[in-house]
Amino acid sequence: MMFFVLPYIALAVVIILSWLRLEKKEARFLLIATGVALFIHIIYALCIQRMPVARYGRFFFIDEYAYDLYSWAIAHEWHMGHFPRLWTDQYLGTLHTGWNRILAAIYYVFGHHPRLGIALNIFAGALLVPLSFFTTRQLFLRLRIADCELRNDKAHPSTPIHNSPFTILHSKFPLMHSPAAITALITAVHFSFAYWCAFLLRDTILAVMFLAALYLVLQIYGRPNLWAGAALILILCGLAILRVYSVGALLAGVLAYLLFFHKYKKWMWLGAFAGVILAIVARVYIPIRDYEDQLIYTFLNNLPDAGRTPLGSLIYCARGIPRFFLGPYAWYVSPGAPVIDYMLYPGQWLLYLLILPFGLKGLWICIRENTVQALFLVIPIMLSIFLFLLAYQGSVPRQRLYLEPLFIVFSAWGIYRKDKACRIPLYWYVFLVLFIAAHSYSAYRRGLW
């Protein structure tokens, strides 16, 4: 059992040590931003839990009901002194046992109180603020210094860029003109995080663990560190039993960097080949073979239907792209009874109007300036989008949550960098207006409005 606790101990240690290295003004700002996020999450959870639209007893989603049911049964087994292998077919039958273990541990200690699991989610959601701050600072610190040198700014890299959207704020709060601070501020008020914290779902914990792992990857890229590497391995183990393909997406970014950009990339190719051979040979050991088979099944289960043609698969994926980035459509209100998705709409509008347009701008600047370390974010985003398009045709507002902190990181860079030649936000707003008009007309023609 201790093994399953170690990733969360590593997470706590990483956050505490990174926080202790902050300057006083940074620590004070981050404490305020985290407190704001926690307050918003608590208010949101109280409002949602009082809504009369729950469909599964006290729960709003069938996944909540399943997590609660199985976790309470696991806690009962533990009380009986039996600690089963949860990934086997007799029990959960999946590698994704992490959230069930967390809930079962809560029920084992405190009894059957699902609200404690929601409280844990609320607290975990607030941790996205410091983690997003650390990640952005680690990613863009050297770029900010170079940017200031190009502008002949002899002051500290936090010197404001004139005419930026944050110039007024900077006059009173100098720290606000830093990409990391912008990221923390957006994360604190992003209502989508507050929304998903209010349910008994694993996605908030998953987002926290994924962002912590990404932060450690960037930290090791900047300055290799044995302790950071050990913490990364533990957190990846915890992430793997929450959603294994998120680990695959993250490691794909690392692998892409090692194979194509590392100064010893020839040796990296040799190491990758040796790793493949080792994975094949290790199948003679039955537990490893069973684990690899479950991994393969997890990915194959999300491939398109065998009867779909290549062209049909492309069309299927293309139709899902708007759903992935814009769904649920926050301008659409059904004529029937209210649904719980309406509480997600404020977060969706923040995504439409701020995060996506400036995120695209920040991404474009990174591509134009050949920011190699951005690969650690771009590759996981691309692979995850591809998988979600195949599996769900893009209808993944909940599963997309662990990618939204990455969108916010690029958005902060797009807000920070003044670039008159980059009109991507303007093009985005034009596209958004046209898409809303087309979708509204389509809904009217189909009798949905």
Stockholm file with secondary structure:
# STOCKHOLM 1.0

chainA/1-449         MMFFVLPYIALAVVIILSWLRLEKKEARFLLIATGVALFIHIIYALCIQRMPVARYGRFFFIDEYAYDLYSWAIAHEWHMGHFPRLWTDQYLGTLHTGWNRILAAIYYVFGHHPRLGIALNIFAGALLVPLSFFTTRQLFLRLRIADCELRNDKAHPSTPIHNSPFTILHSKFPLMHSPAAITALITAVHFSFAYWCAFLLRDTILAVMFLAALYLVLQIYGRPNLWAGAALILILCGLAILRVYSVGALLAGVLAYLLFFHKYKKWMWLGAFAGVILAIVARVYIPIRDYEDQLIYTFLNNLPDAGRTPLGSLIYCARGIPRFFLGPYAWYVSPGAPVIDYMLYPGQWLLYLLILPFGLKGLWICIRENTVQALFLVIPIMLSIFLFLLAYQGSVPRQRLYLEPLFIVFSAWGIYRKDKACRIPLYWYVFLVLFIAAHSYSAYRRGLW
#=GR chainA/1-449 SS CHHHHHHHHHHHHHHHHHHHTSCHHHHHHHHHHHHHHHHHHHHHHHHHHTCTTCSBTTBSSHHHHHHHHHHHHHHHHHHTTCCCCTTSTTTTCSSCCHHHHHHHHHHHHHCSCHHHHHHHHHHHHHHHHHHHHHHHHHHHHHHHHHHHHHTTCCSCTTCCCTTCTTHHHHHHCGGGSSHHHHHHHHHHHCHHHHHHHTSSCSHHHHHHHHHHHHHHHHHHHHSCCHHHHHHHHHHHHHHHTTCHHHHHHHHHHHHHHHHHTSTTHHHHHHHHHHHHHHHHHGGGSHHHHHHHHHHHHHHHTTSCCTTCCHHHHHHHHHHHHHHHHHCSCTTCCCSSSCCGGGGGHHHHHHIIIIIHHHHHHHHHHHHHTTCGGGHHHHHHHHHHHHHHHHHHTTCCTTGGGGGHHHHHHHHHHHHHSCCTTCCHHHHHHHHHHHHHHHHHHHHHHTTCC
#=GC SS_cons         CHHHHHHHHHHHHHHHHHHHTSCHHHHHHHHHHHHHHHHHHHHHHHHHHTCTTCSBTTBSSHHHHHHHHHHHHHHHHHHTTCCCCTTSTTTTCSSCCHHHHHHHHHHHHHCSCHHHHHHHHHHHHHHHHHHHHHHHHHHHHHHHHHHHHHTTCCSCTTCCCTTCTTHHHHHHCGGGSSHHHHHHHHHHHCHHHHHHHTSSCSHHHHHHHHHHHHHHHHHHHHSCCHHHHHHHHHHHHHHHTTCHHHHHHHHHHHHHHHHHTSTTHHHHHHHHHHHHHHHHHGGGSHHHHHHHHHHHHHHHTTSCCTTCCHHHHHHHHHHHHHHHHHCSCTTCCCSSSCCGGGGGHHHHHHIIIIIHHHHHHHHHHHHHTTCGGGHHHHHHHHHHHHHHHHHHTTCCTTGGGGGHHHHHHHHHHHHHSCCTTCCHHHHHHHHHHHHHHHHHHHHHHTTCC
//
